[in-house]
Amino acid sequence: KVDVNNQIVEETVKNAAALGCPVLVHAEDYESCACGIKTEKEKKHDGLSAWSEGRSPEFEVKAIKTVCQYGRDYDCTIYFVHIGSEAALNQIKEEREKGTKIFVETCPHYLTLSYENQQGYLAKVMPPIRTQKDNQAIWNALSSNTIDTVGTDHVANQLKLKLGGEDVWDALAGFPGIGTVIPILLSEGVNKERISLDQFVRFTSLNAAQIFGMYPKKGTLEKNSDADITMIDLKKEHKVSNELFGGFSDYIVYEGMKLKGWPVKTMVRGELVSDDFQVVGKLGHGKLVERPVI
C-alpha cells in the first residue's frame, strides 16, 4: 500500500518550487487504483488485462490533473516518469496548454509491449502496459518530441520473487530493463525510422542532463565535458537473452526478441568500461556528479 495523499503531494511540490527543483511524479491516483483493483478481484478477473483495468488510464489522468494544478499554483516544474498511455499523453497536452511546466519520460515497454500480446505475468508493471494503440501513441509522441526522455524503470528481481503467487495480483510489479533500452530504441525506433539518431541521443542523454542540471558536464561531447561515449553498431543483429546482461535478475521480458542495432563499447570519462557485452571498467571509477540547487 502506498499512503500518499494530496496534502503530501502539495507540500512536496511547494517545497520543491522553493528550491528550484523539478518534482518527479508517478502518475497514478492510488485511492482510485485501490478501488479498481478491488473491483477486478471481486469479478475474479486475472491477467495483464485485468491489471490494466484495475489501474485504469483514467487514474493516471486524475493524478496528472491534480499534480499539474499544484505545479501551476507554486510555479513548479513537473517531470512525469514512465508515461505509457494515450489518455495520459492527452491530459499532459491539456496541462501544458494551461501553462504547466512539464517534462515527460516513457520506457521501452510502453513502446513495445501490450497486454494484447503478452502472456503470463512477467510484464506486470506500474503503470500497467496497455494496448497496441497506446504503443503507437507513445511512438508518435516520441517522434514529435512531445516526450522528452526514455528511462528504464529497471527492477532487478528474480522469477522466484516475480511469480510469487497464483495470479496477477500476487505477482511482483516491475522487471529488469537497463540492458535493452538502447537496442530497443535503435532497432524499433531509429532503424524503423520512427525517430532519428539525433532524437535518440536527446532522449537517452542530452535532455536528461539539461533537465537535471548536469549539462554541459554530461549530455554532450564538447570541450571540458566528460568523455562519456557509447559506440553503437546499427547493423548488428542479436537475439535478446538474459545471459547477455548478467546481474541479479534471471529473466527478461524480451527473451528471444531479435533486435537490430546494439551498443558495442562504452566509455566513461574517457575510460573503456564495457566492450562487447563484457564489463571491463575498474571498480571505483564512478564519480559523483555535483548539481546546483537553485
Summary of the structure (lengths in Angstrom):
residues: 294
radius of gyration: 19.6
end to end distance: 33.5
largest distance: 60.9
contacts: 906
relative contact order: 0.10
helix: 39%
strand: 15%
